[in-house]
Amino acid sequence: MNDLRRSSYHRSHGPGRLLAVLLALAVVLGLSAGTAAAGPDEGKKPPRPAVAVPYQAKDVNAAMQPGWNLGNTLDAIPDETSWGNPLTTRAHFAKIRSEGFRSVRIPVTWTDHQSATAPYAVDATWMKRVQQVVDFAVAEGLYVVLNVHHDSWQWIKKMSTEHDQVVARYNSLWTQIARQFRDAPRSVLFESINEPQFADASQEQITRFLHELNTSFHSIVRASGSRNGNRVLVLPSWNTSANQKPLDDLVTTIRALKDPHLIATVHYYSWYPFSVNIAGGTRYDETAQKDLETSFDRVRDTLLARGIPVYLGEFGLLSWPNHFHPESVERGEALKYFEHLGHKMRTLGITTALWDAFNLLNRETLKWRDPALFALIKSSWTTRSGSTSFDRVYLPKSGAVPARSLTLNRNGLKFRGLWHGSGKLVQGRDYTLSGDRLTLTAELLTRLAGDRGYGVNATVQARFSAGRPWTVEVVTTGRPVLTNTTGTTEAFAVPAQYRGDQLATMHATYADGSNAGPTDWTPYQEFNQAFSPDYPKSTIVLTPAFNTSLREGQTATLVFHFYSGATVTYQVTRTDSTVTGTVA
């Protein structure tokens, strides 16, 4: 993951920060004494891993499924705990192994631990720490993918203007890494560079630069001897993209190397508007689904069909889940994406490595922040799960409770019925089913809604013949109400009575029809970047980035869209640093 995701995921403070600082001090003191500080048994040489590594790259790749990323850790800038995660211990890898993972990708940023001038030496203490973390994973019987990570956008991207210096530094870095790990078991793989990118470069230069780096990496590792002679190496496409040109270029490089011990890697974070909730991408709709299908059909036809194994080195969503901010992607829609991706990768035989910056596994408690999400991801390794067209049904606050219908997404499974708690609901009385049209009766919803307080009144589960149950929330809502207010470009929040609803997106335009906001190519601004709901404080925050982008003296019309289907129109005007908001 490069700096595009870093802005969303990198944290410099938060729960456990004090613990991380204390652990960091402990490890520094331990290293200065000649032993890396860790658990009581972690200064010892790890036992030989219980992994019988296949010879062929395709078999190694298959044995690595599924994988997990130790994100925002050794790749953090400048140090391991700088982005809020604690120091890594062997217990982290024991947890991952116990959950069914067979491999771990360990991203490493070397920039602040390597001299920027010749001979580009890597700090010995940092190299020892990387070795220690790799050893922890190996000792737990995990395959390891070790790489050069955020260096890609820190200095490698300057290749078009500083070609010789970049190549010399890159070659020196891999010479040192290869030497350090030349005797590591073959369960340790090397990845040449994370998400390679080149600033101010033509397409021809991009192709040439990446080919040069990948082939140089290959030559250095192979020439370093010992187990590096046939260690499996992982080569990325440009920006680890699944677009056709980057894939074609990667095939050219792999064919030229004539080495059977190579794996190709790409990354995938879904259709961009859905991944960050921008441009109206509030649902995992046909457009988002097609993006996944066509991306990996290209991977199949370009790489897999030629016998080149593929490693999905990172996957997820760019801004979800992030438990320190309001949910930018609707939960049920995100679950559909993870389920779909797991199914597609399994049917194609692509090995996956889940990107986890901090937002999935709590590194301090060793518990999943969202157990249901992880359970669905884990289930997708072996089977499909069903869902419905949405994970909520909305009821009015007053008047008769109506029946509500949803569409079943069976995904090839048999629908087993609906449950409320431990009780199975009765078809014909509580719900009806016509084809894939599932209707919850007015009688059932009246019973579940109770006094119809705003918000979630009850939940029901749709269960299928395999996979995870699908939860549907029964929600009472009223039309949200906004209020006039005044603030500044640095602090502006619209008073909002949500009345049980949740904000989906914001459409912003001027009177002439042009788009308002920092994202000028779409009227639908980015969630949590231009606007953000604050449910506990009953406000909608317009960010400084949005406020300062407003044209002086020109009124912008905002339409707030809610997941119930309700919309509320509001207007804002900036005068110098003052922002005035009124209900339209």
C-alpha positions as CSV (number, residue, x, y, z in Angstrom):
1,M,0.0,0.0,0.0
2,N,1.4,3.4,-0.9
3,D,0.8,6.9,0.3
4,L,-2.7,7.0,-1.3
5,R,-3.9,4.7,1.4
6,R,-1.5,6.0,4.0
7,S,-3.5,9.2,4.4
8,S,-6.5,7.1,5.5
9,Y,-4.8,4.4,7.5
10,H,-1.7,5.9,9.1
11,R,-2.2,6.8,12.7
12,S,0.3,8.6,14.9
13,H,-1.8,8.3,18.1
14,G,-4.7,6.4,19.5
15,P,-5.4,3.6,22.0
16,G,-2.3,1.8,23.2
17,R,0.1,4.6,22.1
18,L,1.7,4.8,25.5
19,L,2.2,1.0,25.5
20,A,3.8,1.3,22.0
21,V,6.2,4.0,23.2
22,L,7.2,1.9,26.3
23,L,7.7,-1.2,24.1
24,A,9.8,0.8,21.7
25,L,12.0,2.0,24.5
26,A,12.4,-1.6,25.7
27,V,13.5,-2.8,22.3
28,V,16.0,0.0,21.9
29,L,17.5,-0.7,25.3
30,G,17.6,-4.4,24.5
31,L,19.2,-3.9,21.1
32,S,21.8,-1.6,22.6
33,A,22.7,-4.4,25.0
34,G,23.2,-6.8,22.1
35,T,19.8,-8.6,22.4
36,A,16.6,-7.6,20.8
37,A,13.9,-7.1,23.4
38,A,10.8,-9.1,23.0
39,G,9.0,-12.0,24.8
40,P,10.9,-14.2,27.2
41,D,11.7,-16.8,24.5
42,E,12.1,-14.5,21.6
43,G,15.8,-13.7,21.9
44,K,16.6,-17.3,21.1
45,K,17.3,-18.7,17.7
46,P,13.9,-19.9,16.3
47,P,13.3,-23.5,15.6
48,R,13.4,-24.8,12.0
49,P,9.9,-24.2,10.6
50,A,7.5,-27.1,10.1
51,V,7.0,-26.1,6.4
52,A,7.9,-28.5,3.6
53,V,8.4,-25.9,0.8
54,P,7.5,-27.2,-2.7
55,Y,10.0,-26.7,-5.5
56,Q,7.8,-25.2,-8.1
57,A,6.7,-21.5,-7.8
58,K,3.1,-22.3,-8.5
59,D,3.0,-24.9,-5.7
60,V,4.7,-22.4,-3.3
61,N,2.1,-19.8,-4.2
62,A,-0.7,-22.2,-3.6
63,A,0.7,-23.3,-0.2
64,M,0.7,-19.6,0.9
65,Q,-3.0,-19.3,0.7
66,P,-4.4,-17.5,2.6
67,G,-2.1,-14.6,3.5
68,W,-2.1,-11.5,5.8
69,N,-0.2,-8.3,5.7
70,L,1.7,-6.9,8.7
71,G,0.8,-3.4,7.6
72,N,1.7,0.0,9.1
73,T,4.5,-1.6,11.1
74,L,8.0,-2.2,9.6
75,D,6.8,-0.1,6.7
76,A,5.8,2.8,9.0
77,I,7.8,6.0,8.7
78,P,10.2,6.5,10.2
79,D,10.0,3.6,12.7
80,E,8.0,0.5,13.5
81,T,5.6,2.1,16.0
82,S,5.3,5.5,14.3
83,W,1.9,4.8,12.9
84,G,0.3,3.6,16.1
85,N,0.9,-0.2,16.1
86,P,2.9,-1.8,18.9
87,L,6.1,-3.7,18.4
88,T,5.6,-7.0,16.6
89,T,6.2,-10.1,18.7
90,R,6.0,-13.8,17.9
91,A,2.6,-13.9,19.5
92,H,1.2,-11.8,16.6
93,F,2.2,-14.5,14.1
94,A,1.0,-17.3,16.4
95,K,-2.4,-15.6,16.4
96,I,-2.4,-15.3,12.6
97,R,-1.4,-19.0,12.2
98,S,-4.1,-20.1,14.6
99,E,-6.7,-18.3,12.5
100,G,-5.8,-20.3,9.4
101,F,-3.4,-18.0,7.6
102,R,-0.5,-19.7,5.9
103,S,1.6,-16.7,4.9
104,V,2.4,-13.2,6.0
105,R,3.7,-10.4,3.9
106,I,6.1,-8.2,5.8
107,P,6.3,-4.7,4.2
108,V,9.5,-2.9,5.1
109,T,10.4,0.7,4.4
110,W,14.1,1.1,4.4
111,T,14.5,4.8,3.6
112,D,15.1,6.2,7.1
113,H,17.4,3.3,7.9
114,Q,19.6,3.5,4.8
115,S,22.2,6.1,3.9
116,A,21.0,8.3,1.0
117,T,24.5,8.5,-0.4
118,A,27.0,5.8,-1.5
119,P,27.6,3.1,-0.3
120,Y,23.9,3.3,0.8
121,A,24.5,1.2,3.9
122,V,21.5,-0.1,5.9
123,D,21.6,0.5,9.6
124,A,22.7,-2.8,11.2
125,T,20.2,-2.5,14.1
126,W,17.3,-2.1,11.7
127,M,18.5,-5.1,9.6
128,K,18.6,-7.2,12.8
129,R,15.1,-6.1,13.7
130,V,13.8,-7.1,10.3
131,Q,15.6,-10.4,10.6
132,Q,14.0,-10.9,14.1
133,V,10.5,-10.3,12.8
134,V,11.0,-12.6,9.9
135,D,12.3,-15.3,12.2
136,F,9.2,-14.9,14.4
137,A,7.0,-15.7,11.4
138,V,9.2,-18.5,10.2
139,A,9.2,-20.1,13.6
140,E,5.4,-20.1,13.6
141,G,5.4,-22.1,10.3
142,L,4.4,-19.2,8.1
143,Y,5.6,-18.4,4.6
144,V,7.0,-14.9,4.5
145,V,7.1,-12.3,1.7
146,L,9.7,-9.6,2.4
147,N,9.9,-6.5,0.3
148,V,11.0,-2.9,-0.3
149,H,7.8,-0.9,0.5
150,H,7.2,2.9,0.8
151,D,10.7,3.5,-0.7
152,S,8.8,3.3,-4.0
153,W,7.3,6.8,-3.5
154,Q,10.0,8.2,-1.3
155,W,13.0,8.0,-3.6
156,I,12.6,5.2,-6.3
157,K,9.9,7.3,-8.1
158,K,12.6,9.9,-8.9
159,M,14.1,7.5,-11.4
160,S,13.3,9.7,-14.4
161,T,15.4,12.6,-13.0
162,E,17.9,10.8,-10.8
163,H,18.3,7.5,-12.6
164,D,21.8,6.5,-11.8
165,Q,21.5,7.4,-8.1
166,V,18.2,5.6,-7.7
167,V,19.5,2.4,-9.4
168,A,22.7,2.4,-7.4
169,R,20.8,2.8,-4.1
170,Y,18.2,0.2,-5.1
171,N,20.9,-2.3,-6.1
172,S,22.8,-1.7,-2.9
173,L,19.7,-2.2,-0.8
174,W,18.9,-5.5,-2.4
175,T,22.5,-6.6,-2.2
176,Q,22.4,-6.1,1.5
177,I,19.0,-7.8,2.0
178,A,20.0,-10.7,-0.2
179,R,23.2,-11.2,1.8
180,Q,21.4,-11.0,5.1
181,F,18.7,-13.6,4.2
182,R,20.7,-15.8,1.8
183,D,20.5,-18.7,4.2
184,A,16.9,-18.2,5.2
185,P,14.6,-21.1,4.4
186,R,12.8,-21.1,1.0
187,S,9.6,-20.3,2.9
188,V,10.9,-16.7,2.8
189,L,10.1,-15.0,-0.5
190,F,11.5,-11.7,-1.8
191,E,9.3,-9.1,-3.5
192,S,11.2,-6.5,-5.6
193,I,9.2,-3.4,-4.8
194,N,5.8,-2.4,-3.6
195,E,3.5,-0.5,-6.0
196,P,6.3,0.8,-8.2
197,Q,5.7,4.3,-9.6
198,F,7.7,6.9,-11.5
199,A,7.1,10.6,-11.4
200,D,7.2,12.7,-14.6
201,A,7.7,9.6,-16.7
202,S,6.3,8.7,-20.1
203,Q,4.7,5.3,-20.6
204,E,7.8,4.1,-22.4
205,Q,10.0,5.2,-19.5
206,I,7.6,3.5,-17.0
207,T,7.9,0.2,-18.9
208,R,11.7,0.5,-19.2
209,F,12.3,1.6,-15.6
210,L,10.3,-1.2,-14.0
211,H,11.9,-3.8,-16.3
212,E,15.3,-2.5,-15.3
213,L,14.5,-2.7,-11.5
214,N,12.9,-6.1,-11.7
215,T,15.7,-7.7,-13.7
216,S,18.4,-6.0,-11.6
217,F,16.7,-7.4,-8.4
218,H,16.6,-10.8,-10.0
219,S,20.2,-10.8,-10.9
220,I,21.4,-9.6,-7.5
221,V,19.4,-12.2,-5.6
222,R,20.4,-15.1,-7.8
223,A,24.1,-14.1,-7.7
224,S,24.1,-13.9,-3.9
225,G,24.1,-17.7,-3.7
226,S,23.0,-20.2,-1.0
227,R,19.2,-20.6,-0.9
228,N,18.8,-17.4,-3.0
229,G,19.8,-19.5,-6.1
230,N,16.3,-20.8,-6.3
231,R,14.3,-18.8,-3.8
232,V,10.9,-17.8,-5.1
233,L,10.8,-14.2,-6.2
234,V,7.7,-11.9,-6.5
235,L,7.6,-9.4,-9.3
236,P,5.0,-6.6,-9.5
237,S,3.3,-4.8,-12.4
238,W,3.5,-1.1,-12.6
239,N,1.7,0.2,-9.5
240,T,0.7,-3.4,-9.0
241,S,-2.1,-2.7,-11.4
242,A,-4.4,-5.2,-13.1
243,N,-4.8,-3.1,-16.2
244,Q,-3.8,-4.6,-19.5
245,K,-0.6,-2.6,-20.3
246,P,1.1,-3.2,-16.9
247,L,0.2,-6.9,-17.1
248,D,1.6,-7.2,-20.6
249,D,4.8,-5.5,-19.6
250,L,5.2,-7.9,-16.6
251,V,4.7,-10.9,-18.9
252,T,7.5,-9.5,-21.1
253,T,9.9,-9.3,-18.1
254,I,9.1,-12.7,-16.7
255,R,9.5,-14.3,-20.1
256,A,12.9,-12.6,-20.6
257,L,14.2,-13.9,-17.2
258,K,13.5,-17.5,-18.1
259,D,13.3,-18.5,-14.4
260,P,10.7,-21.0,-13.1
261,H,10.8,-19.6,-9.6
262,L,8.9,-16.4,-10.2
263,I,5.4,-15.2,-9.1
264,A,3.6,-12.2,-10.4
265,T,1.8,-9.8,-8.0
266,V,-1.0,-7.3,-8.3
267,H,-3.1,-5.4,-5.7
268,Y,-6.9,-4.7,-5.7
269,Y,-8.9,-2.2,-3.6
270,S,-12.2,-2.4,-5.6
271,W,-13.7,0.2,-8.0
272,Y,-12.3,3.5,-6.7
273,P,-15.7,5.4,-6.2
274,F,-17.0,2.5,-4.1
275,S,-13.7,2.0,-2.2
276,V,-13.7,5.5,-0.8
277,N,-17.3,6.5,-1.3
278,I,-17.0,9.3,-3.8
279,A,-18.8,10.1,-7.1
280,G,-22.0,8.4,-5.8
281,G,-20.3,5.0,-5.2
282,T,-22.4,4.2,-2.2
283,R,-23.4,0.6,-3.2
284,Y,-21.5,-2.5,-4.3
285,D,-23.5,-2.3,-7.5
286,E,-23.1,-3.8,-11.0
287,T,-20.4,-1.3,-11.9
288,A,-18.3,-2.2,-8.9
289,Q,-18.9,-5.9,-9.4
290,K,-17.9,-5.7,-13.0
291,D,-14.7,-3.9,-12.2
292,L,-13.6,-6.8,-10.1
293,E,-14.7,-9.4,-12.6
294,T,-13.0,-7.7,-15.6
295,S,-9.8,-6.9,-13.6
296,F,-9.2,-10.5,-12.7
297,D,-10.4,-11.9,-16.1
298,R,-7.5,-9.9,-17.5
299,V,-5.2,-11.4,-14.8
300,R,-6.5,-14.9,-15.8
301,D,-6.0,-14.4,-19.5
302,T,-2.7,-12.6,-19.3
303,L,-0.9,-14.3,-16.5
304,L,-2.6,-17.5,-15.3
305,A,-3.2,-18.7,-18.9
306,R,0.5,-18.5,-19.5
307,G,1.3,-20.6,-16.4
308,I,2.4,-17.6,-14.3
309,P,1.2,-17.9,-10.7
310,V,-0.4,-14.8,-9.2
311,Y,-0.2,-13.4,-5.7
312,L,-2.7,-10.8,-4.7
313,G,-0.3,-9.0,-2.4
314,E,-2.9,-6.6,-1.0
315,F,-6.6,-6.4,-1.1
316,G,-9.3,-4.6,0.9
317,L,-11.1,-1.2,0.6
318,L,-9.2,2.1,0.7
319,S,-11.1,3.6,3.6
320,W,-13.1,0.8,5.3
321,P,-13.1,-0.4,7.9
322,N,-11.6,2.4,10.0
323,H,-12.9,2.2,13.5
324,F,-11.6,5.7,14.4
325,H,-13.9,7.5,11.9
326,P,-17.5,7.2,10.8
327,E,-18.1,4.3,8.4
328,S,-17.5,5.7,4.9
329,V,-18.7,2.5,3.2
330,E,-22.0,1.0,4.1
331,R,-21.3,-2.2,6.1
332,G,-23.5,-4.7,4.2
333,E,-22.2,-3.4,0.8
334,A,-18.6,-3.8,2.0
335,L,-19.3,-7.4,3.1
336,K,-20.7,-8.2,-0.3
337,Y,-17.4,-7.0,-1.8
338,F,-15.2,-9.1,0.4
339,E,-17.4,-12.2,-0.2
340,H,-17.3,-11.6,-4.0
341,L,-13.5,-11.1,-4.0
342,G,-12.8,-14.2,-2.0
343,H,-15.0,-16.3,-4.3
344,K,-13.3,-15.0,-7.5
345,M,-9.8,-15.5,-6.2
346,R,-10.6,-19.0,-5.0
347,T,-12.1,-20.0,-8.4
348,L,-9.1,-18.6,-10.2
349,G,-6.5,-20.1,-7.9
350,I,-5.0,-16.7,-6.9
351,T,-3.3,-16.5,-3.5
352,T,-4.6,-13.6,-1.4
353,A,-2.9,-11.4,1.3
354,L,-5.3,-9.3,3.3
355,W,-4.1,-5.8,3.9
356,D,-4.3,-5.0,7.6
357,A,-2.9,-1.6,8.6
358,F,-4.5,-1.7,12.1
359,N,-8.1,-1.9,11.3
360,L,-8.7,-5.6,11.4
361,L,-6.6,-7.3,14.0
362,N,-6.1,-5.3,17.2
363,R,-2.4,-5.8,17.7
364,E,-2.6,-5.0,21.4
365,T,-5.4,-7.4,22.4
366,L,-4.9,-9.9,19.6
367,K,-8.6,-9.9,18.9
368,W,-10.4,-9.0,15.7
369,R,-12.0,-5.6,15.8
370,D,-14.9,-6.9,13.8
371,P,-15.3,-10.6,14.3
372,A,-18.2,-10.9,11.9
373,L,-16.2,-9.3,9.1
374,F,-13.3,-11.6,9.7
375,A,-15.6,-14.6,9.9
376,L,-17.0,-13.8,6.4
377,I,-13.5,-13.3,4.9
378,K,-12.4,-16.6,6.4
379,S,-15.5,-18.3,5.1
380,S,-14.8,-17.0,1.6
381,W,-11.6,-19.1,1.5
382,T,-13.7,-22.2,1.1
383,T,-17.3,-21.4,0.1
384,R,-19.8,-18.7,-0.8
385,S,-22.2,-16.8,1.4
386,G,-25.6,-15.4,0.5
387,S,-26.9,-11.9,1.1
388,T,-29.9,-9.6,0.3
389,S,-30.2,-6.5,-1.8
390,F,-29.6,-4.3,1.3
391,D,-29.0,-5.1,5.0
392,R,-31.7,-2.8,6.4
393,V,-35.4,-2.3,6.0
394,Y,-36.8,1.1,7.0
395,L,-40.1,1.7,8.8
396,P,-41.9,5.0,9.4
397,K,-42.1,6.5,12.9
398,S,-45.9,6.6,12.8
399,G,-48.8,5.2,11.0
400,A,-49.3,1.6,9.8
401,V,-46.2,-0.5,9.5
402,P,-45.9,-1.7,5.9
403,A,-44.4,-5.0,4.6
404,R,-40.9,-4.6,3.2
405,S,-39.3,-6.6,0.4
406,L,-35.6,-7.5,-0.4
407,T,-34.0,-9.4,-3.2
408,L,-32.1,-12.6,-2.3
409,N,-28.5,-12.9,-3.6
410,R,-28.3,-16.7,-3.3
411,N,-24.8,-17.0,-4.9
412,G,-25.6,-20.6,-5.9
413,L,-26.7,-21.6,-2.4
414,K,-30.1,-22.8,-1.1
415,F,-32.0,-20.3,1.1
416,R,-32.8,-22.0,4.4
417,G,-35.0,-19.3,6.0
418,L,-35.1,-16.4,8.4
419,W,-34.3,-16.4,12.1
420,H,-34.9,-13.9,14.8
421,G,-32.5,-14.7,17.6
422,S,-32.6,-18.4,18.1
423,G,-36.1,-18.8,16.7
424,K,-36.8,-19.7,13.1
425,L,-39.5,-17.5,11.5
426,V,-42.4,-19.1,9.8
427,Q,-42.7,-18.8,6.0
428,G,-46.2,-17.6,5.0
429,R,-46.8,-15.9,8.3
430,D,-43.6,-13.9,9.0
431,Y,-42.3,-13.7,5.5
432,T,-43.1,-14.8,1.9
433,L,-40.8,-15.9,-0.9
434,S,-41.5,-15.5,-4.6
435,G,-38.5,-16.4,-6.7
436,D,-35.8,-14.2,-5.2
437,R,-38.2,-11.7,-3.8
438,L,-38.2,-12.0,0.0
439,T,-41.0,-10.0,1.8
440,L,-41.1,-9.4,5.5
441,T,-44.8,-9.2,6.4
442,A,-46.3,-6.2,8.1
443,E,-47.3,-8.4,11.1
444,L,-43.7,-9.5,11.6
445,L,-42.3,-6.0,11.3
446,T,-44.9,-4.6,13.7
447,R,-43.9,-7.2,16.3
448,L,-40.1,-6.5,15.8
449,A,-40.4,-2.7,15.7
450,G,-42.0,-2.5,19.1
451,D,-42.5,1.1,20.1
452,R,-40.6,2.2,17.0
453,G,-37.9,4.2,18.6
454,Y,-35.6,5.9,16.1
455,G,-32.8,3.6,15.0
456,V,-32.4,-0.2,14.9
457,N,-35.3,-1.9,16.6
458,A,-34.4,-5.5,15.8
459,T,-32.3,-7.8,13.6
460,V,-33.2,-10.9,11.6
461,Q,-30.8,-13.4,9.9
462,A,-31.1,-14.9,6.5
463,R,-29.4,-18.3,6.4
464,F,-28.2,-20.3,3.4
465,S,-27.0,-23.8,2.8
466,A,-23.3,-22.7,3.3
467,G,-21.3,-19.7,4.3
468,R,-22.1,-17.0,6.9
469,P,-25.6,-15.8,7.9
470,W,-26.7,-12.4,6.5
471,T,-28.0,-9.9,9.1
472,V,-30.9,-7.5,8.2
473,E,-31.6,-4.6,10.5
474,V,-35.2,-3.4,11.1
475,V,-34.8,0.4,11.4
476,T,-37.3,3.1,12.3
477,T,-36.6,6.5,10.7
478,G,-38.0,9.9,10.1
479,R,-36.9,12.5,7.6
480,P,-33.6,14.0,8.9
481,V,-33.8,17.7,10.0
482,L,-31.0,20.2,9.5
483,T,-30.7,23.7,11.1
484,N,-29.3,27.0,10.1
485,T,-25.9,27.8,11.6
486,T,-22.7,29.8,11.2
487,G,-19.1,28.8,11.6
488,T,-15.6,29.2,10.1
489,T,-13.7,27.5,7.3
490,E,-11.7,25.7,10.1
491,A,-14.8,24.6,12.1
492,F,-18.2,24.3,10.6
493,A,-20.8,21.7,11.6
494,V,-24.4,21.5,10.5
495,P,-26.8,20.7,13.4
496,A,-28.6,17.5,12.3
497,Q,-31.4,15.4,13.7
498,Y,-30.7,12.0,12.0
499,R,-33.9,10.4,13.3
500,G,-32.5,6.9,12.9
501,D,-31.1,7.4,9.5
502,Q,-27.5,7.2,8.2
503,L,-25.7,9.6,5.8
504,A,-24.7,8.0,2.5
505,T,-23.2,10.9,0.4
506,M,-23.3,14.6,-0.3
507,H,-24.0,16.3,-3.7
508,A,-22.6,19.8,-4.0
509,T,-23.1,22.3,-6.8
510,Y,-23.2,26.0,-7.6
511,A,-26.1,27.9,-9.2
512,D,-24.3,27.6,-12.6
513,G,-24.3,23.8,-12.3
514,S,-20.6,23.4,-11.7
515,N,-19.3,21.2,-8.9
516,A,-18.6,22.6,-5.4
517,G,-15.9,21.1,-3.2
518,P,-12.3,20.0,-3.4
519,T,-13.1,17.2,-5.8
520,D,-14.0,19.1,-8.9
521,W,-14.7,16.1,-11.3
522,T,-17.8,15.0,-9.5
523,P,-20.6,16.7,-7.5
524,Y,-20.6,13.8,-5.0
525,Q,-17.8,14.6,-2.6
526,E,-15.6,12.1,-0.8
527,F,-16.9,10.8,2.5
528,N,-14.8,11.8,5.6
529,Q,-12.7,14.0,3.4
530,A,-15.2,16.8,2.4
531,F,-18.0,15.9,4.9
532,S,-18.5,13.5,7.8
533,P,-21.4,12.6,10.0
534,D,-20.9,13.0,13.8
535,Y,-23.8,10.9,15.1
536,P,-23.1,11.3,18.8
537,K,-23.0,15.2,18.5
538,S,-25.9,15.3,16.0
539,T,-24.0,17.2,13.4
540,I,-22.7,16.9,9.8
541,V,-19.2,18.2,9.7
542,L,-18.0,20.1,6.6
543,T,-14.2,19.8,6.6
544,P,-11.7,22.7,6.3
545,A,-10.8,21.2,2.9
546,F,-14.3,21.6,1.7
547,N,-14.9,25.0,3.3
548,T,-11.8,26.6,2.0
549,S,-12.5,25.3,-1.5
550,L,-15.8,27.2,-1.7
551,R,-15.9,30.2,-4.0
552,E,-16.0,33.5,-2.2
553,G,-19.5,34.9,-2.0
554,Q,-21.1,32.1,-4.1
555,T,-23.8,29.9,-2.6
556,A,-23.3,26.2,-2.9
557,T,-26.3,23.9,-2.7
558,L,-25.7,20.7,-0.9
559,V,-28.0,17.7,-1.1
560,F,-27.4,15.2,1.7
561,H,-28.5,11.6,0.7
562,F,-29.4,9.1,3.4
563,Y,-29.5,5.3,3.1
564,S,-33.3,5.3,3.7
565,G,-33.7,7.2,0.4
566,A,-34.4,10.5,2.1
567,T,-32.7,13.7,0.9
568,V,-32.3,17.1,2.6
569,T,-31.1,20.2,0.8
570,Y,-28.9,22.8,2.5
571,Q,-27.0,25.9,1.3
572,V,-23.6,27.2,2.4
573,T,-21.9,30.5,1.6
574,R,-18.3,31.5,2.4
575,T,-17.4,35.1,3.1
576,D,-13.7,35.4,3.9
577,S,-13.3,32.8,6.7
578,T,-16.9,32.8,7.8
579,V,-19.3,30.1,6.5
580,T,-23.0,30.5,6.8
581,G,-25.4,27.6,6.4
582,T,-29.1,27.7,5.8
583,V,-31.9,25.2,5.1
584,A,-32.9,25.5,1.5
